[in-house]
Amino acid sequence: MASNEAYLNTLRKDILFSATLAGKEMKFSSTWGIFSPREIDAGTELILRYLKPAEDASIFDLGCGYGPIGLTLAKLAPKGDVLMADKDFMAVEYANKNATLNGITNAEAILCNGFQHVDKDRRFDLVVSNVPAKVGNEMMSLMLHDAYRHMNPGAKIYLVTVNGLRQYMKRNLKEVFGNYKKEKQGAAYTVQWAVKE
């Protein structure tokens, strides 16, 4: 029994790892139960290759997890600001912890389902999401329509999804934004974007 308890205690400790994302050295702390706790997932790695925010961009990271996308973008846009949101309170806690861990002061994470708790007057230049595979039609509709409402004219929304959702996302982006572009299709994930014209 004692050896089992020792094993459980190791599982309770924070998972710490480093990664180079978009040319930035990043450190992360995470825990079991959060998406991809031990390493940066392939979808996140893929989308970060294509995001080039202006240095003063206002950015929204929807479904931020422990913060790899939002915090990397905060480093790429040092004069901008990043609002990260997740409906999992542990993800939010670790995203804020990782902001501190990386010395990032222009990003914060909030507990939020989609845009539910975002100030109705707040506008963004870039909206980014590593979309969960099981997002559901209703939530997807809310996410995209609310994103559109919270975006500045000329702002872009970038999404990475499993390849199986690629046509679904294309239809949804065209319906809400009136345009759509496939940036990159990898082995398992596709990066797509639309612009608020």
BELGIPE-V554197 format. One record per helix or strand of 3 or more residues. SS is the DSSP state (helix for helix, strand for strand). FROM is the first residue (numbers start at 1). TO is the last residue. If there is no record, write none. Layout:
ss: {SS & SS}
from: {FROM & FROM}
to: {TO & TO}
//
This chain:
ss: {helix & strand & strand & helix & strand & helix & strand & helix & strand & strand & helix & strand & helix & strand & strand}
from: {2 & 15 & 24 & 42 & 58 & 68 & 81 & 89 & 107 & 124 & 137 & 151 & 163 & 181 & 189}
to: {12 & 21 & 30 & 48 & 62 & 76 & 86 & 101 & 111 & 130 & 149 & 162 & 177 & 185 & 195}
//
